[in-house]
Amino acid sequence: MANEPTKTSTPQTKTKLVLDILIFIVFLVAMDPHSSGIAIHEWLTLASLAALTLHLLLSWDWIVEITQRFFKKIGTQTRINYVLNWLLFIFGTLVMVSGILISEAALPSLGIRLPQGFFWRRLHDMSANLVLLLLGLHTALHWSWIVKTFDRYIFQPIAAKFSTSKPKDVSA
Amino acid sequence: MKTFGRILIILTAFTVLGGLMMWVGNANGVNSPSFARNSGEAEFRPLQGDEDGQEGSRPPREVGEDHEGREGRGSFGGRWVFSLIKNVGVISVLVVAIVLPKSIIKKKRKAPVSPA
């Protein structure tokens, strides 16, 4: 989700929306491993690495553009957004790495056994909570995009389906 | 080819960052059993000595026990709903705290200045 130069084509915006909804649902499920079970928690988050990579690929132009212009003249919100995205990437990586190191289902099923560590377990919990806060900020900074895209691709098509007005007859 | 290159860049950044974190974690000895003792924290280890003699390893899990051993704290559905509300609530509070003031400022700027 890029909030400034969003010159993305319609199918790409649609893909972004679907992908972001998917990532959000996966995140909510992953945040409660007690309910989903540890195996689902681990496999789902490992699979989400692909979705997160795709999310970054879809915002690639924005990332490159802001990286090049970061020390030049850009808006404050864009600058904050860029720094926040990097923090999200760093702490997201920390959650993933610490999660892999304390894996109880995914890695053992592949025949990989790592020594369990108290430090990595605590770090995994702490960084996951931090990612939740960063995700909240990330969502807030992209709120106008979310509202606009939801309206365009979800609310408007639904409203159009339930609309009682018939299309004008132009044949006469 | 361009996309493949970009994927490689993302995965390389992930691997380098992850490797760095692991190196820092292991180099400082924070994962060693003595780390918890030095920092004054209670170390997670079985009460009785395990057969392998491994320090810091977890006790074997009971059948039906979840991975944290917190069985019996509530039903599956109730716990999941509580967790869902908590997480969505945190995100919603942050969104409201940022979006609401922003929209108020925007409206104030847009409001026409009344003639004196």
Interface residues (C-beta under 8 A of the other chain):
Chain A: L28 M31 D32 P33 H34 S35 S36 G37 I38 L49 T53 L56 L57 W60 F89 I90 T93 L94 M96 V97 S98 L101 E104 P115 Q116 G117 F118 F119 W120 R121 L123 L132 L133 L135 G136 L137 T139 A140 L141 W143
Chain B: T3 R6 I7 I10 L11 A13 F14 L17 G18 M21 M22 G25 V30 N31 F35 A36 E43 F44 Q54 G56 S57 R58 D66 H67 E68 R70 F76 R79 W80 S83 L84 N87 V88 V90 I91 S92 V93 L94 V95 A97 I98 V99
